[in-house]
Amino acid sequence: MPIDPYIVLLLATVGLAALLPARGAAAHVASGASTAAIAFLFFLYGARLSTREALEGVKHWRLHGTVLACTFVAFPLLGLAARGLVPVLLDQPLYQGLLFLTLVPSTIQSSIAFTSIARGNVPAAICAGSFSSLIGIVLTPLLAAVLLGNSGAGFSAHSLVTIVLQLLVPFVAGQLLRRWIGGFVTRHKKVLGLVDRGSILLVVYTAFSEGMVRGIWHQVSALRLGGLLVVEAALLAAMLALTWYGARALRFGRGDRIAIQFAGSKKSLAAGLPMASVLFGAHASLAVLPLMLFHQMQLMVCAVIAKRRARDPEARQGNGGPEAREESGGPEGREGSSGPAEEPAQSSARVGTAPRPR
């Protein structure tokens, strides 16, 4: 199973921060650049994200309500339940990172790609991912302020003001200017994608540098990391089962069940890393570790599931049901639906085109 190359870059950035952390004046420069990079990321997020596509989900409200419930209700409830694993498997800082992971919105690109591979309802996956990202810009920080504040992460009114200024204001500005700059962003999406990814690497370097300087990483043992991986594997398995069998219990068709499973069981690394940097400040390095590990885990597991779904007898009869065979009236042919540098799904599948079963 190939590893996401971007995860390799992220790990290399972590290694660089461990060997050569930014100190003194360099740390101040890196911190300022990171703050600007986060604002720019969310400005581009707003400029890219098509509100029209996100609101297309209103037409299929049961499916999108189910995905949102999985992302922002079921996931956080499981995260809160994991509190009982402290201090047996997790320590408090890693638990806070795990809980934050459960509050992050769903992905867009990987949800679409895996749904396409599995011959599911691709238009629904597009709308579900877009709608989750749109809602998550506001809902994730609010949930973090409530749930993580109660867990001792030290949230305050100042934290919320910072969230609004650094995340929400740039996002809204991007949405308002999308009418004029949307075409430019679409035409130069490859270059801007590299800028996005570079910005996220800068955020990670700054966060982990500060963690090294403060000695935070000396608090984490290999045993704790192993415990974190076990907990995350159980969390992913629970959400994959809940989304699939829950959607079946709600009498969704096969194509819709696939879209619900892949959109409802994922968490966005691209949206979560900058948010964590704003929310956790000096403790962001430990807070983002669970998300980085979960991201790679979800890609590897979902790649296997998607290929198996594509070999289902039902898949050979069509693209997963009538809803998955929508033509140009659906949003799958539109551009600009992705968030900031959305993580690759280890797939070359194109949106709206399910690969033939072999």
C-alpha positions as a Markdown table, in Angstrom:
| # | Residue | x | y | z |
|---|---|---|---|---|
| 1 | Met | 0.0 | 0.0 | 0.0 |
| 2 | Pro | 1.7 | 3.3 | -1.1 |
| 3 | Ile | 2.1 | 6.0 | 1.4 |
| 4 | Asp | 0.7 | 9.5 | 0.7 |
| 5 | Pro | 3.7 | 11.5 | -0.5 |
| 6 | Tyr | 2.4 | 14.6 | 1.3 |
| 7 | Ile | 2.6 | 12.7 | 4.6 |
| 8 | Val | 6.2 | 12.0 | 3.9 |
| 9 | Leu | 6.8 | 15.7 | 3.4 |
| 10 | Leu | 5.0 | 16.4 | 6.7 |
| 11 | Leu | 7.1 | 13.9 | 8.5 |
| 12 | Ala | 10.2 | 15.4 | 7.0 |
| 13 | Thr | 9.1 | 18.8 | 8.2 |
| 14 | Val | 8.6 | 17.4 | 11.7 |
| 15 | Gly | 12.1 | 15.9 | 11.5 |
| 16 | Leu | 13.5 | 19.3 | 10.4 |
| 17 | Ala | 11.8 | 21.0 | 13.3 |
| 18 | Ala | 13.3 | 18.4 | 15.7 |
| 19 | Leu | 16.8 | 18.9 | 14.4 |
| 20 | Leu | 16.7 | 22.6 | 13.6 |
| 21 | Pro | 13.9 | 24.3 | 15.4 |
| 22 | Ala | 13.3 | 28.0 | 14.9 |
| 23 | Arg | 14.6 | 29.9 | 17.9 |
| 24 | Gly | 14.7 | 33.6 | 19.0 |
| 25 | Ala | 14.3 | 36.0 | 16.2 |
| 26 | Ala | 13.8 | 33.2 | 13.7 |
| 27 | Ala | 10.9 | 31.9 | 15.8 |
| 28 | His | 9.2 | 35.3 | 15.7 |
| 29 | Val | 9.6 | 35.4 | 11.9 |
| 30 | Ala | 8.3 | 31.9 | 11.5 |
| 31 | Ser | 5.3 | 32.6 | 13.7 |
| 32 | Gly | 4.4 | 35.7 | 11.8 |
| 33 | Ala | 4.8 | 33.9 | 8.5 |
| 34 | Ser | 2.7 | 31.1 | 9.8 |
| 35 | Thr | -0.1 | 33.5 | 10.9 |
| 36 | Ala | -0.1 | 35.1 | 7.4 |
| 37 | Ala | -0.1 | 31.6 | 5.8 |
| 38 | Ile | -3.1 | 30.5 | 7.7 |
| 39 | Ala | -5.1 | 33.6 | 6.8 |
| 40 | Phe | -4.1 | 33.1 | 3.1 |
| 41 | Leu | -5.1 | 29.4 | 3.2 |
| 42 | Phe | -8.6 | 30.3 | 4.4 |
| 43 | Phe | -8.9 | 33.1 | 2.0 |
| 44 | Leu | -8.2 | 30.7 | -0.9 |
| 45 | Tyr | -10.5 | 28.2 | 0.8 |
| 46 | Gly | -13.3 | 30.8 | 0.5 |
| 47 | Ala | -12.3 | 31.7 | -3.1 |
| 48 | Arg | -12.4 | 28.0 | -4.1 |
| 49 | Leu | -15.4 | 26.7 | -2.3 |
| 50 | Ser | -18.6 | 27.0 | -4.4 |
| 51 | Thr | -21.4 | 27.9 | -2.1 |
| 52 | Arg | -23.8 | 26.9 | -4.8 |
| 53 | Glu | -22.5 | 23.3 | -4.9 |
| 54 | Ala | -22.6 | 23.1 | -1.1 |
| 55 | Leu | -26.2 | 24.2 | -1.1 |
| 56 | Glu | -27.1 | 21.6 | -3.8 |
| 57 | Gly | -27.2 | 19.3 | -0.8 |
| 58 | Val | -30.5 | 20.8 | 0.3 |
| 59 | Lys | -32.1 | 18.8 | -2.5 |
| 60 | His | -30.9 | 15.6 | -0.9 |
| 61 | Trp | -31.2 | 16.7 | 2.7 |
| 62 | Arg | -31.5 | 13.2 | 4.3 |
| 63 | Leu | -28.1 | 12.1 | 2.9 |
| 64 | His | -26.3 | 15.3 | 3.8 |
| 65 | Gly | -27.9 | 15.5 | 7.2 |
| 66 | Thr | -26.6 | 12.0 | 7.8 |
| 67 | Val | -23.1 | 12.9 | 6.8 |
| 68 | Leu | -23.1 | 16.0 | 9.0 |
| 69 | Ala | -24.5 | 14.0 | 11.9 |
| 70 | Cys | -21.6 | 11.5 | 11.5 |
| 71 | Thr | -19.0 | 14.3 | 11.2 |
| 72 | Phe | -20.1 | 16.7 | 13.9 |
| 73 | Val | -22.2 | 14.5 | 16.3 |
| 74 | Ala | -21.1 | 10.8 | 16.2 |
| 75 | Phe | -17.4 | 11.5 | 15.8 |
| 76 | Pro | -17.3 | 14.0 | 18.8 |
| 77 | Leu | -19.3 | 11.6 | 20.9 |
| 78 | Leu | -16.8 | 8.9 | 20.3 |
| 79 | Gly | -14.0 | 11.3 | 21.1 |
| 80 | Leu | -15.7 | 12.2 | 24.4 |
| 81 | Ala | -16.1 | 8.5 | 25.2 |
| 82 | Ala | -12.3 | 8.1 | 24.7 |
| 83 | Arg | -11.8 | 10.3 | 27.7 |
| 84 | Gly | -12.0 | 7.1 | 29.8 |
| 85 | Leu | -8.8 | 5.9 | 28.2 |
| 86 | Val | -6.8 | 8.6 | 30.0 |
| 87 | Pro | -4.3 | 7.8 | 31.5 |
| 88 | Val | -4.4 | 4.1 | 30.6 |
| 89 | Leu | -3.7 | 4.5 | 26.9 |
| 90 | Leu | -3.5 | 8.2 | 26.3 |
| 91 | Asp | -2.2 | 11.2 | 28.3 |
| 92 | Gln | -4.1 | 14.4 | 28.4 |
| 93 | Pro | -2.3 | 16.3 | 25.6 |
| 94 | Leu | -2.7 | 13.4 | 23.1 |
| 95 | Tyr | -6.3 | 13.0 | 24.2 |
| 96 | Gln | -7.0 | 16.7 | 23.5 |
| 97 | Gly | -5.5 | 16.2 | 20.0 |
| 98 | Leu | -7.7 | 13.1 | 19.5 |
| 99 | Leu | -10.8 | 15.0 | 20.6 |
| 100 | Phe | -9.9 | 17.9 | 18.2 |
| 101 | Leu | -9.5 | 15.4 | 15.4 |
| 102 | Thr | -13.1 | 14.3 | 15.9 |
| 103 | Leu | -14.3 | 17.9 | 15.4 |
| 104 | Val | -12.6 | 18.6 | 12.1 |
| 105 | Pro | -14.8 | 18.7 | 8.9 |
| 106 | Ser | -14.8 | 16.0 | 6.3 |
| 107 | Thr | -12.6 | 16.0 | 3.2 |
| 108 | Ile | -13.6 | 16.8 | -0.3 |
| 109 | Gln | -11.2 | 15.4 | -2.8 |
| 110 | Ser | -10.5 | 12.0 | -1.2 |
| 111 | Ser | -14.2 | 11.5 | -0.4 |
| 112 | Ile | -15.0 | 12.1 | -4.1 |
| 113 | Ala | -12.2 | 9.9 | -5.4 |
| 114 | Phe | -13.0 | 6.9 | -3.2 |
| 115 | Thr | -16.7 | 7.2 | -3.9 |
| 116 | Ser | -15.9 | 7.2 | -7.6 |
| 117 | Ile | -13.6 | 4.1 | -7.3 |
| 118 | Ala | -16.4 | 2.3 | -5.4 |
| 119 | Arg | -19.0 | 3.3 | -8.1 |
| 120 | Gly | -21.1 | 5.2 | -5.6 |
| 121 | Asn | -23.0 | 8.5 | -5.8 |
| 122 | Val | -20.3 | 10.9 | -6.8 |
| 123 | Pro | -22.5 | 14.1 | -7.0 |
| 124 | Ala | -23.6 | 13.4 | -3.4 |
| 125 | Ala | -20.0 | 13.0 | -2.3 |
| 126 | Ile | -19.1 | 16.4 | -3.9 |
| 127 | Cys | -22.0 | 18.2 | -2.2 |
| 128 | Ala | -21.4 | 16.4 | 1.2 |
| 129 | Gly | -17.7 | 17.3 | 1.3 |
| 130 | Ser | -18.4 | 20.9 | 0.2 |
| 131 | Phe | -21.2 | 21.4 | 2.7 |
| 132 | Ser | -19.2 | 19.8 | 5.5 |
| 133 | Ser | -16.3 | 22.1 | 4.8 |
| 134 | Leu | -18.5 | 25.2 | 4.7 |
| 135 | Ile | -20.2 | 24.3 | 8.0 |
| 136 | Gly | -16.9 | 23.3 | 9.6 |
| 137 | Ile | -15.4 | 26.7 | 9.2 |
| 138 | Val | -17.7 | 27.9 | 11.9 |
| 139 | Leu | -18.8 | 24.8 | 13.7 |
| 140 | Thr | -15.3 | 23.2 | 14.3 |
| 141 | Pro | -13.9 | 26.2 | 16.3 |
| 142 | Leu | -17.2 | 26.5 | 18.2 |
| 143 | Leu | -17.2 | 22.8 | 19.2 |
| 144 | Ala | -13.5 | 23.1 | 20.1 |
| 145 | Ala | -14.2 | 26.1 | 22.3 |
| 146 | Val | -16.9 | 24.2 | 24.2 |
| 147 | Leu | -15.6 | 20.6 | 24.3 |
| 148 | Leu | -11.8 | 21.3 | 24.5 |
| 149 | Gly | -12.4 | 24.2 | 26.9 |
| 150 | Asn | -14.1 | 21.7 | 29.2 |
| 151 | Ser | -11.2 | 19.3 | 28.9 |
| 152 | Gly | -8.7 | 21.9 | 30.1 |
| 153 | Ala | -7.3 | 23.2 | 26.8 |
| 154 | Gly | -7.5 | 26.8 | 28.1 |
| 155 | Phe | -9.9 | 28.4 | 25.6 |
| 156 | Ser | -11.0 | 32.0 | 26.2 |
| 157 | Ala | -12.8 | 34.9 | 24.6 |
| 158 | His | -9.5 | 35.9 | 23.1 |
| 159 | Ser | -9.2 | 32.5 | 21.4 |
| 160 | Leu | -12.6 | 33.0 | 19.8 |
| 161 | Val | -11.6 | 36.5 | 18.6 |
| 162 | Thr | -8.4 | 35.0 | 17.1 |
| 163 | Ile | -10.4 | 32.3 | 15.3 |
| 164 | Val | -12.8 | 34.9 | 13.8 |
| 165 | Leu | -10.0 | 37.2 | 12.6 |
| 166 | Gln | -7.6 | 34.6 | 11.4 |
| 167 | Leu | -10.0 | 31.9 | 10.0 |
| 168 | Leu | -13.5 | 33.3 | 9.4 |
| 169 | Val | -12.8 | 36.8 | 8.1 |
| 170 | Pro | -10.4 | 35.6 | 5.4 |
| 171 | Phe | -12.8 | 32.8 | 4.4 |
| 172 | Val | -15.7 | 35.2 | 4.1 |
| 173 | Ala | -13.5 | 37.6 | 2.1 |
| 174 | Gly | -12.6 | 34.8 | -0.3 |
| 175 | Gln | -16.3 | 33.9 | -0.7 |
| 176 | Leu | -17.2 | 37.6 | -1.4 |
| 177 | Leu | -14.5 | 38.0 | -3.9 |
| 178 | Arg | -15.0 | 34.6 | -5.6 |
| 179 | Arg | -17.2 | 36.2 | -8.3 |
| 180 | Trp | -14.1 | 38.1 | -9.5 |
| 181 | Ile | -11.2 | 35.9 | -8.6 |
| 182 | Gly | -12.8 | 32.4 | -8.9 |
| 183 | Gly | -11.7 | 32.1 | -12.5 |
| 184 | Phe | -8.1 | 33.0 | -11.7 |
| 185 | Val | -8.0 | 30.6 | -8.8 |
| 186 | Thr | -9.3 | 27.8 | -11.0 |
| 187 | Arg | -6.9 | 28.5 | -13.9 |
| 188 | His | -3.9 | 28.5 | -11.6 |
| 189 | Lys | -5.1 | 25.8 | -9.2 |
| 190 | Lys | -1.9 | 23.8 | -9.6 |
| 191 | Val | 0.4 | 26.6 | -8.6 |
| 192 | Leu | -1.9 | 27.7 | -5.8 |
| 193 | Gly | -2.1 | 24.1 | -4.7 |
| 194 | Leu | 1.7 | 24.1 | -4.2 |
| 195 | Val | 1.4 | 27.4 | -2.3 |
| 196 | Asp | -1.3 | 25.8 | -0.1 |
| 197 | Arg | 0.8 | 22.8 | 0.7 |
| 198 | Gly | 3.9 | 24.9 | 1.3 |
| 199 | Ser | 1.9 | 27.0 | 3.7 |
| 200 | Ile | 0.7 | 24.0 | 5.6 |
| 201 | Leu | 4.3 | 22.7 | 5.9 |
| 202 | Leu | 5.3 | 26.1 | 7.3 |
| 203 | Val | 2.5 | 25.9 | 9.8 |
| 204 | Val | 3.6 | 22.4 | 10.9 |
| 205 | Tyr | 7.3 | 23.5 | 11.1 |
| 206 | Thr | 6.4 | 26.5 | 13.3 |
| 207 | Ala | 4.2 | 24.4 | 15.6 |
| 208 | Phe | 6.7 | 21.6 | 16.0 |
| 209 | Ser | 9.6 | 24.0 | 16.4 |
| 210 | Glu | 7.8 | 25.7 | 19.3 |
| 211 | Gly | 7.0 | 22.3 | 20.8 |
| 212 | Met | 10.7 | 21.3 | 20.6 |
| 213 | Val | 11.9 | 24.6 | 22.2 |
| 214 | Arg | 9.4 | 24.2 | 25.0 |
| 215 | Gly | 10.3 | 20.5 | 25.6 |
| 216 | Ile | 6.8 | 19.3 | 24.9 |
| 217 | Trp | 7.9 | 16.3 | 22.9 |
| 218 | His | 9.8 | 14.9 | 25.9 |
| 219 | Gln | 6.4 | 14.2 | 27.4 |
| 220 | Val | 5.5 | 11.7 | 24.7 |
| 221 | Ser | 6.7 | 8.1 | 24.9 |
| 222 | Ala | 6.7 | 5.4 | 22.3 |
| 223 | Leu | 4.1 | 3.5 | 24.4 |
| 224 | Arg | 1.7 | 6.5 | 24.3 |
| 225 | Leu | 2.1 | 6.7 | 20.5 |
| 226 | Gly | 1.3 | 3.0 | 20.2 |
| 227 | Gly | -1.8 | 3.5 | 22.4 |
| 228 | Leu | -2.8 | 6.5 | 20.2 |
| 229 | Leu | -2.6 | 4.3 | 17.0 |
| 230 | Val | -4.7 | 1.6 | 18.6 |
| 231 | Val | -7.4 | 4.1 | 19.7 |
| 232 | Glu | -7.4 | 5.8 | 16.2 |
| 233 | Ala | -7.8 | 2.4 | 14.5 |
| 234 | Ala | -10.8 | 1.6 | 16.7 |
| 235 | Leu | -12.2 | 5.1 | 16.0 |
| 236 | Leu | -11.9 | 4.7 | 12.3 |
| 237 | Ala | -13.4 | 1.1 | 12.4 |
| 238 | Ala | -16.3 | 2.3 | 14.4 |
| 239 | Met | -17.1 | 5.2 | 12.1 |
| 240 | Leu | -16.8 | 3.0 | 8.9 |
| 241 | Ala | -19.2 | 0.5 | 10.4 |
| 242 | Leu | -21.6 | 3.2 | 11.7 |
| 243 | Thr | -21.7 | 5.1 | 8.4 |
| 244 | Trp | -22.3 | 1.9 | 6.3 |
| 245 | Tyr | -24.8 | 0.0 | 8.5 |
| 246 | Gly | -26.4 | 3.2 | 9.7 |
| 247 | Ala | -27.1 | 4.3 | 6.2 |
| 248 | Arg | -28.4 | 0.8 | 5.4 |
| 249 | Ala | -30.8 | 1.0 | 8.4 |
| 250 | Leu | -32.0 | 4.4 | 7.1 |
| 251 | Arg | -32.8 | 2.6 | 3.8 |
| 252 | Phe | -30.3 | 4.5 | 1.6 |
| 253 | Gly | -29.4 | 2.9 | -1.8 |
| 254 | Arg | -26.0 | 1.4 | -2.4 |
| 255 | Gly | -24.7 | 4.5 | -4.2 |
| 256 | Asp | -25.8 | 6.8 | -1.3 |
| 257 | Arg | -24.4 | 4.4 | 1.3 |
| 258 | Ile | -21.0 | 4.6 | -0.3 |
| 259 | Ala | -21.0 | 8.4 | -0.4 |
| 260 | Ile | -22.1 | 8.5 | 3.2 |
| 261 | Gln | -19.4 | 6.0 | 4.3 |
| 262 | Phe | -16.5 | 7.8 | 2.6 |
| 263 | Ala | -17.7 | 11.4 | 3.4 |
| 264 | Gly | -18.8 | 10.6 | 6.9 |
| 265 | Ser | -15.8 | 8.7 | 8.1 |
| 266 | Lys | -13.0 | 11.1 | 7.0 |
| 267 | Lys | -11.3 | 14.1 | 8.5 |
| 268 | Ser | -9.6 | 16.9 | 6.6 |
| 269 | Leu | -5.9 | 17.4 | 7.2 |
| 270 | Ala | -5.8 | 20.5 | 5.1 |
| 271 | Ala | -8.5 | 22.2 | 7.2 |
| 272 | Gly | -7.5 | 20.8 | 10.5 |
| 273 | Leu | -3.8 | 21.7 | 10.6 |
| 274 | Pro | -4.3 | 25.5 | 10.3 |
| 275 | Met | -7.2 | 25.4 | 12.7 |
| 276 | Ala | -5.1 | 23.6 | 15.3 |
| 277 | Ser | -2.3 | 26.1 | 15.0 |
| 278 | Val | -4.8 | 28.9 | 15.8 |
| 279 | Leu | -6.6 | 27.0 | 18.6 |
| 280 | Phe | -3.7 | 25.4 | 20.4 |
| 281 | Gly | -0.9 | 27.9 | 20.0 |
| 282 | Ala | 2.3 | 26.6 | 21.6 |
| 283 | His | 0.7 | 23.1 | 22.1 |
| 284 | Ala | -0.3 | 22.7 | 18.5 |
| 285 | Ser | 2.5 | 20.2 | 17.8 |
| 286 | Leu | 0.9 | 17.5 | 20.0 |
| 287 | Ala | -2.6 | 18.5 | 18.9 |
| 288 | Val | -2.0 | 17.9 | 15.2 |
| 289 | Leu | -0.2 | 14.6 | 15.7 |
| 290 | Pro | -3.4 | 12.5 | 16.1 |
| 291 | Leu | -4.8 | 14.1 | 12.9 |
| 292 | Met | -1.7 | 13.5 | 10.9 |
| 293 | Leu | -1.7 | 9.8 | 11.9 |
| 294 | Phe | -5.4 | 9.4 | 11.4 |
| 295 | His | -5.2 | 11.0 | 7.9 |
| 296 | Gln | -2.7 | 8.4 | 6.6 |
| 297 | Met | -4.7 | 5.6 | 8.3 |
| 298 | Gln | -8.0 | 6.6 | 6.7 |
| 299 | Leu | -6.4 | 6.8 | 3.2 |
| 300 | Met | -4.9 | 3.3 | 3.4 |
| 301 | Val | -8.0 | 1.7 | 4.8 |
| 302 | Cys | -10.5 | 3.4 | 2.5 |
| 303 | Ala | -8.4 | 2.6 | -0.5 |
| 304 | Val | -8.9 | -1.1 | 0.2 |
| 305 | Ile | -12.6 | -0.7 | 1.0 |
| 306 | Ala | -13.2 | 1.3 | -2.2 |
| 307 | Lys | -11.6 | -1.4 | -4.4 |
| 308 | Arg | -13.7 | -4.1 | -2.7 |
| 309 | Arg | -16.9 | -2.1 | -3.2 |
| 310 | Ala | -16.1 | -1.7 | -6.9 |
| 311 | Arg | -16.1 | -5.5 | -7.2 |
| 312 | Asp | -19.5 | -5.9 | -5.6 |
| 313 | Pro | -22.1 | -7.6 | -7.8 |
| 314 | Glu | -24.3 | -4.5 | -7.5 |
| 315 | Ala | -21.5 | -2.3 | -8.8 |
| 316 | Arg | -21.3 | -4.3 | -12.0 |
| 317 | Gln | -24.9 | -3.6 | -12.7 |
| 318 | Gly | -24.3 | 0.2 | -12.8 |
| 319 | Asn | -22.8 | 3.0 | -10.9 |
| 320 | Gly | -24.5 | 2.3 | -7.6 |
| 321 | Gly | -28.0 | 3.3 | -8.3 |
| 322 | Pro | -30.0 | 5.9 | -10.2 |
| 323 | Glu | -28.7 | 8.7 | -8.1 |
| 324 | Ala | -25.1 | 7.9 | -9.2 |
| 325 | Arg | -26.0 | 8.1 | -12.8 |
| 326 | Glu | -27.0 | 11.8 | -12.9 |
| 327 | Glu | -25.7 | 13.5 | -16.0 |
| 328 | Ser | -24.5 | 17.1 | -16.6 |
| 329 | Gly | -27.2 | 18.5 | -14.3 |
| 330 | Gly | -25.2 | 17.3 | -11.3 |
| 331 | Pro | -22.2 | 19.2 | -9.9 |
| 332 | Glu | -19.6 | 16.7 | -10.8 |
| 333 | Gly | -18.6 | 18.6 | -13.9 |
| 334 | Arg | -18.0 | 21.9 | -12.1 |
| 335 | Glu | -14.8 | 23.3 | -10.9 |
| 336 | Gly | -13.9 | 25.1 | -7.8 |
| 337 | Ser | -15.4 | 22.7 | -5.3 |
| 338 | Ser | -12.3 | 21.9 | -3.4 |
| 339 | Gly | -10.9 | 23.3 | -0.2 |
| 340 | Pro | -7.4 | 24.4 | 0.5 |
| 341 | Ala | -4.8 | 22.0 | -0.9 |
| 342 | Glu | -7.1 | 19.0 | -0.1 |
| 343 | Glu | -5.1 | 15.9 | 0.6 |
| 344 | Pro | -4.7 | 13.4 | -2.2 |
| 345 | Ala | -6.6 | 10.2 | -2.1 |
| 346 | Gln | -4.0 | 7.9 | -3.6 |
| 347 | Ser | -6.2 | 7.6 | -6.6 |
| 348 | Ser | -6.1 | 8.8 | -10.2 |
| 349 | Ala | -9.9 | 8.5 | -10.5 |
| 350 | Arg | -11.5 | 11.5 | -12.0 |
| 351 | Val | -14.5 | 13.1 | -10.4 |
| 352 | Gly | -17.7 | 11.6 | -11.7 |
| 353 | Thr | -16.0 | 8.8 | -13.6 |
| 354 | Ala | -16.0 | 5.5 | -11.8 |
| 355 | Pro | -13.3 | 3.1 | -13.0 |
| 356 | Arg | -14.3 | -0.2 | -14.6 |
| 357 | Pro | -14.1 | -3.2 | -12.3 |
| 358 | Arg | -11.3 | -5.5 | -13.3 |
